[in-house]
Amino acid sequence: MNRTVTLLSQHQLSSLVATGVDYCIMIVCVSVFGLSPVLGTVVGALCGAVTSFTLGRRWVFDARRGNLRSQALRYALVSTVSLIGNAGGEWLLVRWHLQYVLARVLASTVVGIGWNFPMHRHFVFRVDPPSAPAPSPPTAPSPPPSSLTSTPTGAPQK
């Protein structure tokens, strides 16, 4: 139970850091560079994803012994769905006249709790314990010693 609480706490903290990076980049893209809220969301989410992957692999799930390429590929797959969910949620909520930052908070909360955490924990950063060596095949039992012994010529001797 303590491990689960610690893991969840670390994941939430790393998510806050990654979200901070994500939102700051999104706001700068929209407010400073004049990008649309949806495009700003995409750029911010990509930057947040790099932050989240790094923190998840190295700190939250301590999955450094896992294969980096496999984890990155699984993370990219999960993040693609997350990106679609965040951008789709942003698009929908902005169309409903919700302010874009508030829309992003709502969309990312739903996506983060409902998709990211379970997929990171059970799919992306799952590191199987080292497998035990395969058991050696059974050997044929040695024949019991015989009371008869043979001579070099092969004749039995008592």
C-alpha positions, -999 to +999 in steps of 0.1 A: +000+000+000+028+024+009+045+018-025+012+026-043+008+058-024+044+068-030+041+060-067+009+079-071+023+109-053+055+109-074+034+105-106+012+134-096+042+156-087+059+148-120+027+155-138+025+189-122+060+197-134+053+184-169+020+203-170+038+235-159+062+231-188+032+223-211+010+252-201+039+278-201+048+268-236+012+268-247+005+302-233+037+317-248+028+301-282-007+317-281+000+350-263+034+358-277+037+340-310+000+343-320-006+306-326-041+293-322-050+277-289-052+242-305-017+246-321-003+260-289-018+230-271+000+206-295+034+224-290+030+226-253+019+190-250+050+178-269+073+197-246+054+184-216+056+149-229+094+150-231+095+162-195+070+136-183+088+107-200+121+117-185+107+121-150+086+089-153+115+068-165+141+081-141+122+090-110+086+079-107+088+043-120+126+039-118+124+021-151+159+028-163+167-009-166+139-012-192+147-009-229+147+028-237+136+024-273+107+002-263+096+026-236+099+056-259+079+038-285+051+029-260+053+064-246+049+079-281+018+057-287+002+066-254+011+103-258-004+103-293-037+093-279-032+118-251-024+146-275-056+138-295-076+138-264-062+171-251-064+188-285-099+174-291-110+185-256-095+219-261-113+223-295-146+212-281-145+233-250-133+264-268-162+260-293-184+260-262-169+294-254-148+283-224-116+303-220-088+283-235-067+279-204-097+267-184-106+244-213-071+230-212-072+224-175-105+204-178-094+184-209-060+175-195-074+165-161-098+140-177-071+127-201-044+126-173-064+106-148-084+085-172-056+076-197-021+087-189-016+074-154-029+039-159-011+035-193+022+048-179+020+025-149+009-007-166+022-003-202+049+023-208+071+019-178+063-016-167+096-034-162+093-071-157+114-085-129+145-102-141+136-137-151+150-166-132+174-188-151+156-216-169+157-248-149+182-273-164+166-304-180+163-334-157+191-359-162+186-396-165+193-414-133+225-434-130+219-471-131+223-487-097+257-503-091+257-540-101+271-567-079+286-582-110+316-564-125+331-572-158+367-579-167+386-562-195+375-590-218+339-585-209+334-617-190+315-613-157+334-618-126+323-622-090 
